Amino acid sequence: MSVMDLVREDLRDFAGYQSARKTRITGDVWLNANESAWENAGIGDAALRRYPDPQPPALREALARMYGCRTECLLAGRGSDEAIDLLVRALCRPGGDAIVVTPPTFGMYAVCARLHGVPVVEVPLVDDGRAFACDFERVEEACRASGARLVFLCSPGNPVGAALPLGRVAALATRLRDVAVVVVDEAYGEFSGTASAIGLLDEHDNIAVLRTLSKAHALAAARIGVVVADAGLVEVLQRCQSPYPIATPCADAALAVLSSEARAATSARVREVVAERARLAAALGACAGVRAVYPSDGNFILVRLAHAGDAFQSLLDAGIVVRDVRQQRGLGDALRISIGTPGQNDRVIGVFAALEERVGA
């Protein structure tokens, strides 16, 4: 059995929409896509009057080189969100096949599933007061009991910060070989010392990995994300994708940040973020009223507080916006704080210090 047997039967041979740019033909007069024959006078960029290539070859090749995979195993799209949606769409029958998630986790897994009428089965992360861990055995049991076709694992986890042991992920994929695709969301992978699950794909065709340029590469507005998976599964996902997912200016911006010079600068910035993460965690951990600062492999920290509401409001009063995660399972006293510049982090520390004095008084 291969991963293709897990794809919805009605989509295995689905051709999808055949856009004008999918047809590999050449010519010097292009009249096949009903585009304007003239550029827009207000912009003056002739390239923008043409529909973009669905998978710009130069971008796809550059991304594959960076992530260490074959080009045919990578699909680029509108951030990780589109990849999540495509996976749910391609593998889960509405009203039938479920997905398994491990809350507290990224909310888009459940959102995409529910928009497609797909049941969501939750296996909560285990919190020992010092860190969150995935109960892989319970994940497997839930997957088998529910008939789930997808398991979403966030590593490093958002908002908890913990990276998952690669060996445990591989073992889970082995046990679910004919049952489900294990999706490893590595949106924050650059900030972690853990190796990428992409290295597991050669032995596990039921693993898919999500990566993005939004975080470490500072390209959130361009919305460039990828799914790396078995080549056959990638082909199915592309047939389910909308015709022109990557705008030409976004592809150009992505190619710029993937240059060797830009990647070197990104690596230096990642090292700075990691150092600032440690500094901020230590400073907040020493404040009264802070119950816990969880170890993080991402570009953020999760903080439990005795007075989370007061801390959130005090930060807002100081012009600092952090993520209020108190509505998520098991996080009723927690805030997630992204790592800023040293100056921004100093402001956060200052607010906590002032709050400590006020609470102590």
Secondary structure, DSSP 8 states (H G I E B T S, - for coil): --GGGGS-GGGTT------TTTS----SS--SS---SS--TTT--GGGGS---SS-HHHHHHHHHHHTS-GGGEEEEEHHHHHHHHHHHHH--TTS--EEE-SSS-THHHHHHHHTT--EEE---EE-SS-EE--HHHHHHHHHHHT-SEEEEESS-TTT-----HHHHHHHHHHTTTT-EEEEE-TTGGG-SS--GGGGTTT-TTEEEEEESSSTT--GGG-EEEEE--HHHHHHHHHHS-S--S-HHHHHHHHHHTSHHHHHHHHHHHHHHHHHHHHHHHHHHTSTTEEEE---SSSEEEEEETTHHHHHHHHHHTT---EE-TTSTT-TTEEEEE---HHHHHHHHHHHHHHHHHHH-
